[in-house]
Amino acid sequence: MNLPMYLDRLYGEAKRNKWIRYFAVFARVALAAGFIPSGIVKLTGERFTALPSNHPLGHYFDALFQTGYYYTFIGLAQLMAALLLLIPRTALLGAVIYFPIILNICVLTYAIRFEGTRIATFMLLANIFLLVWDFDRLRHVLPFGRRDEAHHVVDKNSRFPVLFFMLVFAALASVVVINVFLYDVRPGNSPLECANGCKESDRPEDCQRFCDCIYNQGNPLNACLREYEKAKGTGTEPSR
């Protein structure tokens, strides 16, 4: 059996498994719940976050808020994607619309070291799962050969897919673990949160100066990171 045939058989088994079908419904509802509140806030013309302007993400949202109807358009797109996900017949369209939005959010959160990187990554992974889940429909708009066999919608399998949910758990756990060790300093969502993060740092004094650079001096994230790395390059022994 060649690889395409094996993957197709594996996909068919997954589509027939009721537990994975339940997980797909859960993913749709969870993703919709993530976008509905933020979409409504933008449609009503309210500021999206209470983060201060001297926070990297707060500064970004301040600028975004000043873009007028573009800000409203983003909210409309989020709300439309969420509502489409909740309707079974339009769920694939909702997932397709949702994907570029959440991908942009995910890259943004990592670029500015935002504390929400974990949840944004979870949402991106759930969105990718939904796209793969409806691949039998999506494949007709992708540059792959069309197949005429019937969709896998019969002979439902009630066996609990232990391996599948082990992989789901491993993916979520890996996101959490990687984010713990990804950055040695983060601005947090407030001066207190930033300062509390310094308690576990190997360079608490440099970390405190980084927090001061962000919140008190109001400098851009990259400028404060350069100062932080410059202090690291001096070879100063970390405080114990």
N, C-alpha and C positions, 0 to 999 in steps of 0.2 A: 504494500500500500504506500503510495507516494505521499509527500507531505501535504499538498492541498486536499487530498481525499481524507487524510487523517484529521486535519483541522476542521474540515467540513463535518465529519462524523462527530467530533468532539463538540462542535458548535451545536449540532442538532441535539445531542444529549443534554447540553446545558439548557437549551430552549424548552425541553420537555420536563425539566426538573422544577417542581412546584416551589421549592425553597428558593431557588435562584430567581424565579418569577416574582416571589414575594419581595426579595431583595431589590429587584428592579423597581417595583412599585414604591418601596421605601425610599430608594434613591431619588425617584422623581418627586415625591412629596417633600423630602428634605431639601432638595435643590430649590424647589419652588418657594419653600419657607425662607430660604436664605436671600432670595431676591425680592420678594413682595414688599417687605418693610422698606428696604433701601430704595426700591423703585417709587413707592408712594411718596417718600420724603423728597425725592428729586422732582416728582411731578407737581408737588405742592409748593415748590420753590424754597424749601427750607435747607439750611446748611446741614450737610450730611453727618458731620462729626463734631464732637466737642473738643477735639484735640486742639491745643494752642497753635498759633501761627508759626511759632518758632520750632515746632516739631516738624520733621521732614514730611510726614504724610499730611499733617495739618496745613502746612504751607501749600502742598499740592492741591488739597481740596479747596483751599481758599481761592487759588487760581482757577480751579475748575468751576467753582461756584460763580465766578465772574464771567463765564463764557456764555451766559444767557441761555438761549434755547438749545444749545448743544448739551448743556447740563440736563435740561428737561428731556432731550432726546435719549440720553443714556438711561434715565429713569423709565422712559416709555419702553425702551428695548428690554430692560430687565423685567419689567412687569409683564410684557407680552411673552417673553420666553418662559417665565414662571407659570403663567396661565395656560400656555400651550402644553407644558409638561403635565399638567393636571388632567388633561383630556387624553384618554388613550389613543384616539385616532390621530391626534396632532402631536403626540409625545415626541416623535422623532424630529419633527420640525422644531419643536421647542428645544430639544437637545442640540440641534445644529446651530440655532441662534445663540443659545447659552454658551457654547464652546468658546468662541473668540472673546466674549466678554469676560468669562472667568479666567481664561488663559492670560488676558491682559492684566487682570487684577492679581493673579498669582505671581506673574513676573514682577509687577510693581512692588508687591509686599516683600519679595526677596531682595529687590534692588535697593530698597530703603531700610531693610532689616526690621520690618514691622513685626510686632508681636503676633499678628494674625496670619503669619505664613502657614501655620499648621492647618487651620480651618480652610484657608484658601486652597491649599494643596489637596485636602480631603474632597473639597467640592470639585476640583479639577479632575481628580481620579474618578469620582462618581459620574461626572459628565462623560468621561472617556468610556466608562463601563456601559453607559446607556447607548452611546454610539455603536459600540461593539455589539451590544444586545440586539440592536436593530440593523445589524450589518446585512442581513438577508434582504432588507429593503434599501439600505444605503448603497449597496454594491452596484446598483443599476445606474447611479450617477457618478460612480468612480471609474477610473480607467482599468477595469478588470473585465474579463470575459463574462458574459451573461450565462446563467445556467437556468434551465427550464424545469428542474425538479420542483416538486411541491414543497411549500413551506413546512417547517417542522412544527406542527401545531397539534399533533395527535399523540396518543400513547404517552400521556403524562407520567412522569416518573416521580414517585413519592419518597425515594431514598434520599436521606439527608446527605448533602455533599460536604463531607468533612474537609476534604482537601481544599475545596473552593473557599470555604470560610476561614480555613487556616491561612490561605494566601491573602484573603482580605485583611485578617488581623495582622499578618506580617507586614503588609503594605502600610497600614495605619501606624503600627508600632515603629516601623523604620522611619516614617516621616517625623514622628516625635523625637526619636533618638538622634537622627541627623540634625534636626533643628537645635537640639541641645548643644551640639558640638560644632555647629556650622560657623558661628561667630563668637569671638571672645569678648565682644562688647556690643551692647544694644542700647538705643536711646530710651526704650520702654515707652509707655504711654503717658507718663507724668514724671516730674523731677524726683518724686519719692520712689517710683518704680525703678527709675534709672539708678538711683543711689542704692536701693536695696540689691540690685543686681551686682553692684560692686563688692558686696560682702563676700561673694563666692569667687571673685576674680583673683587671679595670681598677681595682678598689678592694681590693687585697690586705689592707690593714689592717682595713677594715670587714668583710671576709670572715672574717678570723681572729677578730674579735670575735664574729661570728655563730657560728662553730664553738665558741668558748668559751661562748657563751650556751646552746648546745644541749647540749654534752657535759659541761662543767664546772659550769655553774650549774643545769643540768637544767630550763631553762624550756621552755614549750610552743613549738612551731614558730612559731605566729602572733605570739607576743610577741617572739621573736628577729627575725622578719621586720620587725616594726614598728620595732624599734631600728635594723635595717639600713637601712630606707627613711628613717628619721628622720635618720640620719647622711648619707644621700645628699642629703636636702633642705637640709642646712646649706651645701652648695656647696663642701665641702672638696675640694681638688684630689687626684685619685688619685695614689698613689705610682707612680713609674716605675722 
